[in-house]
Amino acid sequence: MQTLRAEGPVAVTVLGERLGVSQATVRRDLAWLEDQGLLHRVRGGAAASTSLEPSFAAVATEAHEAKDAIGQRAAEMISDGDVLLLDIGTTVHRLAVHLRGRQVTVMTANMAVYEELVSEPDIELILLGGVVRRNYRSLVGFLTEDAVRQLRADTLFIGTSGVRGDGTVMDTTVVEVPVRRAMIESADRVVLLADAEKFPGNGFATVCGPDALDVVVTNVDEGDGALDSFRENGVEVVVV
C-alpha cells in the first residue's frame, strides 16, 4: 500500500520483485486488499484508492515551518497591484497567509486560500468554478480549466507532490494535472513552491518540465541534482 500511494499504479511483477514473493501471492493479496476497499485493480497491477489520500488538514501539518518560510519569501516577490493565480496545496496556502493586508488580485481554485482571504477588503478575490474535491479543499474539472483559460495572471504560484532529479514537476492526483497545466499557460511568470520533502517526494503524473518554470522557492539543501537541473534550464532558484 505504501508503494501504491507513493508511485501510483504498480504492476504485479514489480510488487513481486520488491516484496520477494510470487506473482500468485501478490494477486491473492491484491484481491484481499481490493475487498477491503483499499485499492482497485488496473490492467497488470493495482492502484491505491483515491478516497484514502491524506486530507488537506493532515498534509498541512507536515513541514509546517518550512512551508511557512517558503510562503513568506514568495510573498516578498509580489508587488501591490499584481494579478496572481494561486494553485491548490498547503504551501501555496501559506503564501496566502502572508498576502493579508496587501492590494492584489488573487484567482484560485484553492478553497483554503479563499477562506484565508475572503475577509480582506483590499484583495480582489476570484474563485474559479468546478467540481468540489472535498478531501483536499480544491476545485477541479473542465469547468475549472475553462475558467483558467479565460484569465491572465502576472504570476502563478504552484505546488507539487514531487520533483524528479531532472527538474520534472510531478503530481499524485491525475485530476489536478490538467488544471495545473492550464494555469501554467495562463501566467506570465511561474513560481514553484516546494519544501525539501518534495525532493524527490512522490508522484507518477507529469505536470511540467523545468523549462516551464521561472522561479523555484525551496528550503532544499544546495547540491541536490534537481537544483542544478533548474539552473541549467534558466530557472532562478531561491533557497530559504
CYANA upper distance limits for C-alpha pairs under 8 A (distance plus 0.5 A):
  1 MET  CA      5 ARG  CA      6.64
  1 MET  CA     48 ALA  CA      7.28
  2 GLN  CA      6 ALA  CA      6.64
  3 THR  CA      7 GLU  CA      6.39
  3 THR  CA      8 GLY  CA      8.14
  3 THR  CA     10 VAL  CA      8.28
  4 LEU  CA      8 GLY  CA      5.48
  4 LEU  CA      9 PRO  CA      6.55
  4 LEU  CA     10 VAL  CA      6.81
  4 LEU  CA     46 ALA  CA      8.01
  4 LEU  CA     47 ALA  CA      6.12
  4 LEU  CA     48 ALA  CA      5.89
  5 ARG  CA     47 ALA  CA      8.14
  5 ARG  CA     48 ALA  CA      6.25
  5 ARG  CA     53 GLU  CA      8.27
  6 ALA  CA    172 THR  CA      8.10
  6 ALA  CA    202 ASN  CA      5.78
  6 ALA  CA    203 GLY  CA      6.86
  7 GLU  CA    172 THR  CA      8.07
  7 GLU  CA    202 ASN  CA      6.82
  7 GLU  CA    203 GLY  CA      6.16
  7 GLU  CA    204 PHE  CA      6.12
  8 GLY  CA     47 ALA  CA      6.20
  8 GLY  CA     48 ALA  CA      7.41
  8 GLY  CA    172 THR  CA      7.35
  8 GLY  CA    203 GLY  CA      7.44
  8 GLY  CA    204 PHE  CA      6.37
  9 PRO  CA     42 VAL  CA      7.88
  9 PRO  CA     45 GLY  CA      7.23
  9 PRO  CA     46 ALA  CA      5.86
  9 PRO  CA     47 ALA  CA      4.72
  9 PRO  CA     48 ALA  CA      7.84
 10 VAL  CA     14 VAL  CA      7.24
 10 VAL  CA     15 LEU  CA      7.52
 10 VAL  CA     45 GLY  CA      5.98
 10 VAL  CA     46 ALA  CA      6.26
 10 VAL  CA     47 ALA  CA      7.05
 11 ALA  CA     15 LEU  CA      6.92
 11 ALA  CA     44 GLY  CA      5.87
 11 ALA  CA     45 GLY  CA      4.49
 11 ALA  CA     46 ALA  CA      7.15
 12 VAL  CA     16 GLY  CA      6.60
 12 VAL  CA     23 GLN  CA      6.70
 12 VAL  CA     26 VAL  CA      6.98
 12 VAL  CA     27 ARG  CA      7.53
 12 VAL  CA     44 GLY  CA      6.57
 12 VAL  CA     45 GLY  CA      5.20
 12 VAL  CA     46 ALA  CA      8.00
 13 THR  CA     17 GLU  CA      6.82
 13 THR  CA     23 GLN  CA      6.76
 13 THR  CA     45 GLY  CA      8.48
 14 VAL  CA     18 ARG  CA      6.73
 15 LEU  CA     19 LEU  CA      6.48
 15 LEU  CA     23 GLN  CA      8.48
 15 LEU  CA     26 VAL  CA      7.51
 16 GLY  CA     20 GLY  CA      6.16
 16 GLY  CA     21 VAL  CA      5.58
 16 GLY  CA     22 SER  CA      6.12
 16 GLY  CA     23 GLN  CA      5.93
 16 GLY  CA     26 VAL  CA      6.70
 17 GLU  CA     21 VAL  CA      7.36
 21 VAL  CA     25 THR  CA      6.93
 21 VAL  CA     26 VAL  CA      7.58
 22 SER  CA     26 VAL  CA      6.97
 23 GLN  CA     27 ARG  CA      6.64
 24 ALA  CA     28 ARG  CA      6.80
 25 THR  CA     29 ASP  CA      6.71
 26 VAL  CA     30 LEU  CA      6.53
 27 ARG  CA     31 ALA  CA      6.61
 28 ARG  CA     32 TRP  CA      6.86
 29 ASP  CA     33 LEU  CA      6.65
 30 LEU  CA     34 GLU  CA      6.47
 30 LEU  CA     39 LEU  CA      8.28
 30 LEU  CA     41 ARG  CA      8.20
 30 LEU  CA     46 ALA  CA      7.82
 31 ALA  CA     35 ASP  CA      6.83
 32 TRP  CA     36 GLN  CA      7.05
 33 LEU  CA     37 GLY  CA      7.02
 33 LEU  CA     38 LEU  CA      6.07
 33 LEU  CA     39 LEU  CA      6.79
 34 GLU  CA     38 LEU  CA      6.17
 34 GLU  CA     39 LEU  CA      5.52
 34 GLU  CA     40 HIS  CA      6.15
 34 GLU  CA     41 ARG  CA      7.82
 37 GLY  CA     49 SER  CA      7.67
 38 LEU  CA     48 ALA  CA      6.71
 38 LEU  CA     49 SER  CA      6.02
 38 LEU  CA     52 LEU  CA      7.88
 39 LEU  CA     46 ALA  CA      7.22
 39 LEU  CA     47 ALA  CA      6.08
 39 LEU  CA     48 ALA  CA      4.70
 39 LEU  CA     49 SER  CA      4.95
 40 HIS  CA     46 ALA  CA      6.26
 40 HIS  CA     47 ALA  CA      6.10
 40 HIS  CA     48 ALA  CA      6.90
 40 HIS  CA     49 SER  CA      6.71
 41 ARG  CA     45 GLY  CA      6.56
 41 ARG  CA     46 ALA  CA      4.76
 41 ARG  CA     47 ALA  CA      6.86
 42 VAL  CA     46 ALA  CA      5.46
 42 VAL  CA     47 ALA  CA      7.29
 48 ALA  CA     52 LEU  CA      8.08
 49 SER  CA     53 GLU  CA      8.07
 54 PRO  CA     58 ALA  CA      6.62
 54 PRO  CA     59 VAL  CA      6.98
 54 PRO  CA    135 ASN  CA      8.34
 55 SER  CA     59 VAL  CA      6.81
 55 SER  CA    135 ASN  CA      5.70
 55 SER  CA    136 TYR  CA      6.06
 56 PHE  CA     60 ALA  CA      6.52
 56 PHE  CA     89 GLY  CA      8.02
 56 PHE  CA     90 THR  CA      7.52
 56 PHE  CA    135 ASN  CA      6.97
 56 PHE  CA    136 TYR  CA      5.19
 56 PHE  CA    137 ARG  CA      7.17
 57 ALA  CA     61 THR  CA      7.35
 58 ALA  CA     62 GLU  CA      7.83
 59 VAL  CA     90 THR  CA      7.45
 60 ALA  CA     64 HIS  CA      7.02
 60 ALA  CA     90 THR  CA      5.84
 60 ALA  CA     91 THR  CA      8.36
 63 ALA  CA     67 LYS  CA      6.69
 63 ALA  CA    195 ASP  CA      8.00
 63 ALA  CA    197 GLU  CA      8.27
 64 HIS  CA     68 ASP  CA      6.65
 65 GLU  CA     69 ALA  CA      6.71
 66 ALA  CA     70 ILE  CA      6.70
 66 ALA  CA    195 ASP  CA      6.81
 66 ALA  CA    219 ASN  CA      7.29
 67 LYS  CA     71 GLY  CA      6.55
 67 LYS  CA     90 THR  CA      8.24
 67 LYS  CA     91 THR  CA      5.63
 67 LYS  CA     94 ARG  CA      7.04
 67 LYS  CA    194 ALA  CA      8.29
 67 LYS  CA    195 ASP  CA      6.69
 68 ASP  CA     72 GLN  CA      6.57
 68 ASP  CA     91 THR  CA      7.62
 68 ASP  CA     94 ARG  CA      5.85
 68 ASP  CA     95 LEU  CA      7.74
 69 ALA  CA     73 ARG  CA      6.71
 69 ALA  CA    240 VAL  CA      7.41
 70 ILE  CA     74 ALA  CA      6.61
 70 ILE  CA     91 THR  CA      8.00
 70 ILE  CA     95 LEU  CA      8.06
 70 ILE  CA    193 LEU  CA      7.31
 70 ILE  CA    194 ALA  CA      8.30
 70 ILE  CA    195 ASP  CA      7.96
 70 ILE  CA    217 VAL  CA      6.73
 70 ILE  CA    218 THR  CA      6.67
 70 ILE  CA    219 ASN  CA      7.75
 70 ILE  CA    240 VAL  CA      7.02
 71 GLY  CA     75 ALA  CA      6.70
 71 GLY  CA     91 THR  CA      6.95
 71 GLY  CA     92 VAL  CA      7.16
 71 GLY  CA     93 HIS  CA      8.32
 71 GLY  CA     94 ARG  CA      5.56
 71 GLY  CA     95 LEU  CA      4.32
 71 GLY  CA     96 ALA  CA      8.06
 71 GLY  CA     97 VAL  CA      8.50
 71 GLY  CA     98 HIS  CA      7.52
 71 GLY  CA    193 LEU  CA      8.13
 72 GLN  CA     76 GLU  CA      7.16
 72 GLN  CA     94 ARG  CA      7.98
 72 GLN  CA     95 LEU  CA      6.49
 72 GLN  CA     98 HIS  CA      6.37
 73 ARG  CA     77 MET  CA      7.58
 73 ARG  CA    217 VAL  CA      8.20
 73 ARG  CA    240 VAL  CA      7.84
 74 ALA  CA     78 ILE  CA      7.78
 74 ALA  CA     95 LEU  CA      7.08
 74 ALA  CA    193 LEU  CA      8.44
 74 ALA  CA    217 VAL  CA      7.45
 75 ALA  CA     95 LEU  CA      6.57
 75 ALA  CA     98 HIS  CA      6.68
 75 ALA  CA     99 LEU  CA      7.00
 78 ILE  CA     82 ASP  CA      7.27
 79 SER  CA    104 VAL  CA      8.29
 80 ASP  CA    102 ARG  CA      6.97
 80 ASP  CA    103 GLN  CA      5.57
 80 ASP  CA    104 VAL  CA      6.03
 81 GLY  CA    103 GLN  CA      6.34
 81 GLY  CA    104 VAL  CA      5.31
 81 GLY  CA    105 THR  CA      7.49
 82 ASP  CA    103 GLN  CA      8.47
 82 ASP  CA    104 VAL  CA      5.73
 82 ASP  CA    105 THR  CA      6.80
 82 ASP  CA    154 ASP  CA      6.83
 82 ASP  CA    155 THR  CA      8.34
 83 VAL  CA    104 VAL  CA      6.62
 83 VAL  CA    105 THR  CA      5.17
 83 VAL  CA    106 VAL  CA      6.68
 83 VAL  CA    107 MET  CA      8.26
 83 VAL  CA    153 ALA  CA      5.69
 83 VAL  CA    154 ASP  CA      5.76
 83 VAL  CA    155 THR  CA      7.32
 84 LEU  CA    104 VAL  CA      7.88
 84 LEU  CA    105 THR  CA      6.40
 84 LEU  CA    106 VAL  CA      5.36
 84 LEU  CA    107 MET  CA      6.58
 84 LEU  CA    153 ALA  CA      5.93
 84 LEU  CA    154 ASP  CA      6.48
 84 LEU  CA    155 THR  CA      5.65
 84 LEU  CA    156 LEU  CA      6.42
 84 LEU  CA    157 PHE  CA      8.21
 85 LEU  CA    106 VAL  CA      6.43
 85 LEU  CA    107 MET  CA      5.30
 85 LEU  CA    108 THR  CA      6.30
 85 LEU  CA    153 ALA  CA      6.43
 85 LEU  CA    154 ASP  CA      8.40
 85 LEU  CA    155 THR  CA      6.74
 85 LEU  CA    156 LEU  CA      5.08
 85 LEU  CA    157 PHE  CA      6.90
 85 LEU  CA    183 MET  CA      7.93
 85 LEU  CA    187 ALA  CA      8.08
 86 LEU  CA     92 VAL  CA      7.17
 86 LEU  CA    106 VAL  CA      7.42
 86 LEU  CA    107 MET  CA      6.70
 86 LEU  CA    108 THR  CA      5.44
 86 LEU  CA    109 ALA  CA      7.91
 86 LEU  CA    110 ASN  CA      7.71
 86 LEU  CA    156 LEU  CA      6.42
 86 LEU  CA    157 PHE  CA      5.71
 86 LEU  CA    158 ILE  CA      7.05
 87 ASP  CA     92 VAL  CA      7.03
 87 ASP  CA    108 THR  CA      6.73
 87 ASP  CA    109 ALA  CA      7.12
 87 ASP  CA    110 ASN  CA      6.82
 87 ASP  CA    156 LEU  CA      7.89
 87 ASP  CA    157 PHE  CA      6.55
 87 ASP  CA    158 ILE  CA      5.37
 87 ASP  CA    159 GLY  CA      7.14
 87 ASP  CA    180 ARG  CA      7.76
 88 ILE  CA     92 VAL  CA      7.17
 88 ILE  CA     93 HIS  CA      8.09
 88 ILE  CA    108 THR  CA      8.12
 88 ILE  CA    109 ALA  CA      6.87
 88 ILE  CA    110 ASN  CA      5.09
 88 ILE  CA    111 MET  CA      8.48
 88 ILE  CA    138 SER  CA      6.71
 88 ILE  CA    158 ILE  CA      7.79
 88 ILE  CA    159 GLY  CA      7.54
 89 GLY  CA     93 HIS  CA      6.86
 89 GLY  CA    110 ASN  CA      7.69
 89 GLY  CA    136 TYR  CA      8.36
 89 GLY  CA    159 GLY  CA      6.59
 89 GLY  CA    160 THR  CA      8.38
 90 THR  CA     94 ARG  CA      6.96
 91 THR  CA     95 LEU  CA      7.18
 91 THR  CA    159 GLY  CA      7.12
 91 THR  CA    193 LEU  CA      7.14
 91 THR  CA    194 ALA  CA      7.84
 92 VAL  CA     96 ALA  CA      7.03
 92 VAL  CA    113 VAL  CA      8.44
 92 VAL  CA    157 PHE  CA      7.28
 92 VAL  CA    158 ILE  CA      7.24
 92 VAL  CA    159 GLY  CA      6.93
 92 VAL  CA    193 LEU  CA      7.53
 93 HIS  CA     97 VAL  CA      7.07
 93 HIS  CA    110 ASN  CA      8.39
 93 HIS  CA    112 ALA  CA      7.03
 93 HIS  CA    113 VAL  CA      5.92
 94 ARG  CA     98 HIS  CA      7.36
 95 LEU  CA     99 LEU  CA      7.15
 96 ALA  CA    100 ARG  CA      7.58
 96 ALA  CA    113 VAL  CA      6.45
 96 ALA  CA    116 GLU  CA      7.41
 96 ALA  CA    117 LEU  CA      7.68
 97 VAL  CA    116 GLU  CA      7.12
 97 VAL  CA    117 LEU  CA      8.29
100 ARG  CA    117 LEU  CA      7.28
100 ARG  CA    120 GLU  CA      7.08
101 GLY  CA    120 GLU  CA      7.31
101 GLY  CA    122 ASP  CA      7.38
101 GLY  CA    123 ILE  CA      8.35
102 ARG  CA    122 ASP  CA      7.10
102 ARG  CA    123 ILE  CA      7.23
103 GLN  CA    122 ASP  CA      5.63
103 GLN  CA    123 ILE  CA      5.90
103 GLN  CA    124 GLU  CA      8.37
104 VAL  CA    122 ASP  CA      7.73
104 VAL  CA    123 ILE  CA      5.73
104 VAL  CA    124 GLU  CA      6.88
105 THR  CA    123 ILE  CA      6.15
105 THR  CA    124 GLU  CA      4.97
105 THR  CA    125 LEU  CA      6.46
105 THR  CA    126 ILE  CA      8.17
106 VAL  CA    123 ILE  CA      7.49
106 VAL  CA    124 GLU  CA      6.65
106 VAL  CA    125 LEU  CA      5.52
106 VAL  CA    126 ILE  CA      6.59
107 MET  CA    125 LEU  CA      6.60
107 MET  CA    126 ILE  CA      5.08
107 MET  CA    127 LEU  CA      6.44
107 MET  CA    128 LEU  CA      7.40
108 THR  CA    113 VAL  CA      7.83
108 THR  CA    114 TYR  CA      7.86
108 THR  CA    126 ILE  CA      6.99
108 THR  CA    127 LEU  CA      5.87
108 THR  CA    128 LEU  CA      6.31
109 ALA  CA    127 LEU  CA      6.50
109 ALA  CA    128 LEU  CA      5.64
109 ALA  CA    129 GLY  CA      7.72
109 ALA  CA    138 SER  CA      6.14
109 ALA  CA    139 LEU  CA      5.57
109 ALA  CA    140 VAL  CA      7.98
109 ALA  CA    144 THR  CA      7.94
110 ASN  CA    114 TYR  CA      6.93
110 ASN  CA    137 ARG  CA      6.92
110 ASN  CA    138 SER  CA      5.29
110 ASN  CA    139 LEU  CA      7.23
111 MET  CA    115 GLU  CA      6.67
111 MET  CA    137 ARG  CA      5.77
111 MET  CA    138 SER  CA      5.96
111 MET  CA    139 LEU  CA      7.98
112 ALA  CA    116 GLU  CA      6.64
112 ALA  CA    137 ARG  CA      6.88
112 ALA  CA    138 SER  CA      8.36
113 VAL  CA    117 LEU  CA      6.73
114 TYR  CA    118 VAL  CA      6.08
114 TYR  CA    125 LEU  CA      8.00
114 TYR  CA    127 LEU  CA      7.49
115 GLU  CA    119 SER  CA      8.44
117 LEU  CA    123 ILE  CA      7.85
117 LEU  CA    125 LEU  CA      8.02
118 VAL  CA    125 LEU  CA      7.51
128 LEU  CA    139 LEU  CA      7.85
128 LEU  CA    144 THR  CA      6.42
128 LEU  CA    147 ALA  CA      6.79
128 LEU  CA    148 VAL  CA      7.92
129 GLY  CA    139 LEU  CA      7.10
129 GLY  CA    140 VAL  CA      8.43
129 GLY  CA    143 LEU  CA      6.47
129 GLY  CA    144 THR  CA      5.71
129 GLY  CA    147 ALA  CA      7.44
130 GLY  CA    139 LEU  CA      5.51
130 GLY  CA    140 VAL  CA      5.66
130 GLY  CA    141 GLY  CA      6.19
130 GLY  CA    142 PHE  CA      7.62
130 GLY  CA    143 LEU  CA      5.34
130 GLY  CA    144 THR  CA      5.27
131 VAL  CA    139 LEU  CA      5.73
131 VAL  CA    140 VAL  CA      5.68
131 VAL  CA    141 GLY  CA      6.49
131 VAL  CA    143 LEU  CA      8.18
131 VAL  CA    144 THR  CA      8.38
132 VAL  CA    137 ARG  CA      7.64
132 VAL  CA    138 SER  CA      6.49
132 VAL  CA    139 LEU  CA      5.23
132 VAL  CA    140 VAL  CA      7.12
133 ARG  CA    137 ARG  CA      6.27
133 ARG  CA    138 SER  CA      5.74
133 ARG  CA    139 LEU  CA      6.34
133 ARG  CA    140 VAL  CA      7.38
134 ARG  CA    138 SER  CA      7.29
139 LEU  CA    144 THR  CA      7.24
140 VAL  CA    144 THR  CA      6.08
140 VAL  CA    145 GLU  CA      8.18
140 VAL  CA    175 VAL  CA      7.41
140 VAL  CA    176 GLU  CA      6.94
140 VAL  CA    179 VAL  CA      7.40
141 GLY  CA    145 GLU  CA      6.99
141 GLY  CA    175 VAL  CA      7.56
141 GLY  CA    176 GLU  CA      8.46
141 GLY  CA    179 VAL  CA      7.85
142 PHE  CA    146 ASP  CA      6.48
143 LEU  CA    147 ALA  CA      6.69
144 THR  CA    148 VAL  CA      6.75
144 THR  CA    179 VAL  CA      7.22
145 GLU  CA    149 ARG  CA      6.82
145 GLU  CA    178 PRO  CA      7.59
145 GLU  CA    179 VAL  CA      5.70
145 GLU  CA    182 ALA  CA      6.65
146 ASP  CA    150 GLN  CA      7.16
147 ALA  CA    151 LEU  CA      7.41
148 VAL  CA    152 ARG  CA      8.35
148 VAL  CA    179 VAL  CA      8.27
148 VAL  CA    182 ALA  CA      6.91
148 VAL  CA    183 MET  CA      6.67
148 VAL  CA    186 SER  CA      7.41
149 ARG  CA    182 ALA  CA      6.93
149 ARG  CA    183 MET  CA      8.07
149 ARG  CA    185 GLU  CA      8.43
149 ARG  CA    186 SER  CA      6.83
151 LEU  CA    186 SER  CA      7.03
152 ARG  CA    186 SER  CA      5.61
152 ARG  CA    187 ALA  CA      6.37
152 ARG  CA    188 ASP  CA      8.34
153 ALA  CA    186 SER  CA      6.78
153 ALA  CA    187 ALA  CA      5.19
153 ALA  CA    188 ASP  CA      6.89
154 ASP  CA    187 ALA  CA      6.26
154 ASP  CA    188 ASP  CA      5.66
154 ASP  CA    189 ARG  CA      6.65
155 THR  CA    187 ALA  CA      6.09
155 THR  CA    188 ASP  CA      6.43
155 THR  CA    189 ARG  CA      5.10
155 THR  CA    190 VAL  CA      6.30
155 THR  CA    191 VAL  CA      7.67
156 LEU  CA    183 MET  CA      7.58
156 LEU  CA    184 ILE  CA      7.49
156 LEU  CA    187 ALA  CA      6.22
156 LEU  CA    188 ASP  CA      8.29
156 LEU  CA    189 ARG  CA      6.67
156 LEU  CA    190 VAL  CA      5.34
156 LEU  CA    191 VAL  CA      6.49
157 PHE  CA    190 VAL  CA      6.68
157 PHE  CA    191 VAL  CA      5.34
157 PHE  CA    192 LEU  CA      6.37
157 PHE  CA    193 LEU  CA      7.32
158 ILE  CA    180 ARG  CA      8.20
158 ILE  CA    190 VAL  CA      7.99
158 ILE  CA    191 VAL  CA      6.81
158 ILE  CA    192 LEU  CA      5.55
158 ILE  CA    193 LEU  CA      6.60
159 GLY  CA    192 LEU  CA      6.38
159 GLY  CA    193 LEU  CA      5.74
159 GLY  CA    194 ALA  CA      6.66
160 THR  CA    169 VAL  CA      7.01
160 THR  CA    170 MET  CA      6.69
160 THR  CA    171 ASP  CA      6.50
160 THR  CA    192 LEU  CA      8.26
160 THR  CA    193 LEU  CA      8.06
160 THR  CA    194 ALA  CA      7.04
160 THR  CA    198 LYS  CA      7.71
161 SER  CA    170 MET  CA      6.58
161 SER  CA    171 ASP  CA      5.61
161 SER  CA    172 THR  CA      6.94
161 SER  CA    198 LYS  CA      6.41
161 SER  CA    201 GLY  CA      6.40
161 SER  CA    202 ASN  CA      6.17
161 SER  CA    203 GLY  CA      6.54
162 GLY  CA    169 VAL  CA      6.78
162 GLY  CA    170 MET  CA      5.62
162 GLY  CA    171 ASP  CA      7.02
162 GLY  CA    198 LYS  CA      4.98
162 GLY  CA    199 PHE  CA      6.49
162 GLY  CA    200 PRO  CA      5.73
162 GLY  CA    201 GLY  CA      4.49
162 GLY  CA    202 ASN  CA      5.15
162 GLY  CA    203 GLY  CA      6.33
163 VAL  CA    167 GLY  CA      6.41
163 VAL  CA    168 THR  CA      6.16
163 VAL  CA    169 VAL  CA      5.37
163 VAL  CA    170 MET  CA      6.44
163 VAL  CA    198 LYS  CA      6.43
163 VAL  CA    199 PHE  CA      5.77
163 VAL  CA    200 PRO  CA      5.48
163 VAL  CA    201 GLY  CA      6.90
163 VAL  CA    202 ASN  CA      8.13
163 VAL  CA    226 ALA  CA      7.75
164 ARG  CA    168 THR  CA      5.68
164 ARG  CA    169 VAL  CA      7.19
164 ARG  CA    170 MET  CA      7.95
164 ARG  CA    199 PHE  CA      7.36
164 ARG  CA    200 PRO  CA      5.89
164 ARG  CA    226 ALA  CA      7.09
165 GLY  CA    199 PHE  CA      8.29
165 GLY  CA    200 PRO  CA      7.50
165 GLY  CA    224 ASP  CA      8.32
165 GLY  CA    225 GLY  CA      5.89
165 GLY  CA    226 ALA  CA      4.92
165 GLY  CA    229 SER  CA      7.86
166 ASP  CA    210 PRO  CA      8.33
166 ASP  CA    225 GLY  CA      7.63
166 ASP  CA    226 ALA  CA      5.98
166 ASP  CA    229 SER  CA      5.96
166 ASP  CA    230 PHE  CA      8.40
167 GLY  CA    209 GLY  CA      6.87
167 GLY  CA    210 PRO  CA      5.64
167 GLY  CA    226 ALA  CA      5.37
167 GLY  CA    227 LEU  CA      7.81
167 GLY  CA    229 SER  CA      6.01
167 GLY  CA    230 PHE  CA      6.38
168 THR  CA    206 THR  CA      7.54
168 THR  CA    207 VAL  CA      8.14
168 THR  CA    208 CYS  CA      6.57
168 THR  CA    209 GLY  CA      4.96
168 THR  CA    210 PRO  CA      6.25
169 VAL  CA    206 THR  CA      6.66
169 VAL  CA    207 VAL  CA      6.00
169 VAL  CA    208 CYS  CA      5.94
169 VAL  CA    209 GLY  CA      6.61
169 VAL  CA    210 PRO  CA      7.80
170 MET  CA    202 ASN  CA      7.74
170 MET  CA    203 GLY  CA      5.67
170 MET  CA    204 PHE  CA      6.90
170 MET  CA    205 ALA  CA      6.03
170 MET  CA    206 THR  CA      5.20
170 MET  CA    207 VAL  CA      5.91
170 MET  CA    208 CYS  CA      7.93
171 ASP  CA    176 GLU  CA      8.33
171 ASP  CA    177 VAL  CA      7.54
171 ASP  CA    202 ASN  CA      7.75
171 ASP  CA    203 GLY  CA      5.03
171 ASP  CA    204 PHE  CA      6.74
171 ASP  CA    205 ALA  CA      5.66
171 ASP  CA    206 THR  CA      6.92
171 ASP  CA    207 VAL  CA      7.10
172 THR  CA    202 ASN  CA      7.33
172 THR  CA    203 GLY  CA      4.65
172 THR  CA    204 PHE  CA      6.33
172 THR  CA    205 ALA  CA      6.74
173 THR  CA    177 VAL  CA      7.65
173 THR  CA    203 GLY  CA      8.29
173 THR  CA    205 ALA  CA      7.89
174 VAL  CA    178 PRO  CA      8.43
174 VAL  CA    205 ALA  CA      6.80
175 VAL  CA    179 VAL  CA      8.35
176 GLU  CA    180 ARG  CA      6.87
177 VAL  CA    181 ARG  CA      6.68
177 VAL  CA    205 ALA  CA      7.89
177 VAL  CA    206 THR  CA      8.11
177 VAL  CA    207 VAL  CA      6.26
178 PRO  CA    182 ALA  CA      6.68
179 VAL  CA    183 MET  CA      6.71
180 ARG  CA    184 ILE  CA      6.80
180 ARG  CA    207 VAL  CA      7.44
181 ARG  CA    185 GLU  CA      6.96
181 ARG  CA    207 VAL  CA      6.91
181 ARG  CA    208 CYS  CA      7.85
182 ALA  CA    186 SER  CA      6.85
183 MET  CA    187 ALA  CA      6.98
184 ILE  CA    190 VAL  CA      7.05
184 ILE  CA    212 ALA  CA      7.96
189 ARG  CA    213 LEU  CA      8.03
189 ARG  CA    214 ASP  CA      6.54
190 VAL  CA    212 ALA  CA      7.78
190 VAL  CA    213 LEU  CA      5.65
190 VAL  CA    214 ASP  CA      5.82
190 VAL  CA    215 VAL  CA      7.05
191 VAL  CA    213 LEU  CA      6.78
191 VAL  CA    214 ASP  CA      6.48
191 VAL  CA    215 VAL  CA      5.18
191 VAL  CA    216 VAL  CA      6.10
191 VAL  CA    217 VAL  CA      7.80
192 LEU  CA    213 LEU  CA      7.57
192 LEU  CA    215 VAL  CA      6.82
192 LEU  CA    216 VAL  CA      5.20
192 LEU  CA    217 VAL  CA      6.72
193 LEU  CA    216 VAL  CA      6.59
193 LEU  CA    217 VAL  CA      5.59
193 LEU  CA    218 THR  CA      6.68
194 ALA  CA    198 LYS  CA      6.56
194 ALA  CA    216 VAL  CA      7.99
194 ALA  CA    217 VAL  CA      6.98
194 ALA  CA    218 THR  CA      5.67
194 ALA  CA    219 ASN  CA      8.19
195 ASP  CA    199 PHE  CA      8.21
195 ASP  CA    218 THR  CA      5.69
195 ASP  CA    219 ASN  CA      6.05
195 ASP  CA    220 VAL  CA      6.95
196 ALA  CA    218 THR  CA      7.26
196 ALA  CA    219 ASN  CA      6.11
196 ALA  CA    220 VAL  CA      4.84
196 ALA  CA    221 ASP  CA      8.11
197 GLU  CA    201 GLY  CA      6.26
198 LYS  CA    202 ASN  CA      7.67
199 PHE  CA    220 VAL  CA      7.95
199 PHE  CA    226 ALA  CA      8.25
208 CYS  CA    212 ALA  CA      6.81
209 GLY  CA    213 LEU  CA      8.20
210 PRO  CA    229 SER  CA      7.89
210 PRO  CA    230 PHE  CA      6.30
210 PRO  CA    233 ASN  CA      6.91
210 PRO  CA    235 VAL  CA      7.87
211 ASP  CA    230 PHE  CA      8.41
211 ASP  CA    233 ASN  CA      6.22
211 ASP  CA    234 GLY  CA      8.10
211 ASP  CA    235 VAL  CA      8.06
213 LEU  CA    235 VAL  CA      6.74
214 ASP  CA    234 GLY  CA      7.91
214 ASP  CA    235 VAL  CA      5.41
214 ASP  CA    236 GLU  CA      6.69
215 VAL  CA    235 VAL  CA      5.86
215 VAL  CA    236 GLU  CA      5.10
215 VAL  CA    237 VAL  CA      6.35
215 VAL  CA    238 VAL  CA      7.82
216 VAL  CA    235 VAL  CA      7.57
216 VAL  CA    236 GLU  CA      6.78
216 VAL  CA    237 VAL  CA      5.43
216 VAL  CA    238 VAL  CA      6.49
217 VAL  CA    237 VAL  CA      6.73
217 VAL  CA    238 VAL  CA      5.25
217 VAL  CA    239 VAL  CA      6.47
217 VAL  CA    240 VAL  CA      7.74
218 THR  CA    237 VAL  CA      8.27
218 THR  CA    238 VAL  CA      6.89
218 THR  CA    239 VAL  CA      5.63
218 THR  CA    240 VAL  CA      6.59
219 ASN  CA    239 VAL  CA      5.75
219 ASN  CA    240 VAL  CA      5.51
220 VAL  CA    224 ASP  CA      7.86
220 VAL  CA    239 VAL  CA      7.50
221 ASP  CA    239 VAL  CA      8.45
222 GLU  CA    227 LEU  CA      7.75
223 GLY  CA    227 LEU  CA      7.65
223 GLY  CA    228 ASP  CA      8.02
224 ASP  CA    228 ASP  CA      7.54
225 GLY  CA    229 SER  CA      6.88
226 ALA  CA    230 PHE  CA      6.70
227 LEU  CA    231 ARG  CA      6.79
227 LEU  CA    237 VAL  CA      7.56
228 ASP  CA    232 GLU  CA      6.59
229 SER  CA    233 ASN  CA      6.89
230 PHE  CA    234 GLY  CA      7.04
230 PHE  CA    235 VAL  CA      5.57
230 PHE  CA    236 GLU  CA      7.94
230 PHE  CA    237 VAL  CA      7.79
231 ARG  CA    235 VAL  CA      5.52
231 ARG  CA    236 GLU  CA      6.96
231 ARG  CA    237 VAL  CA      7.50
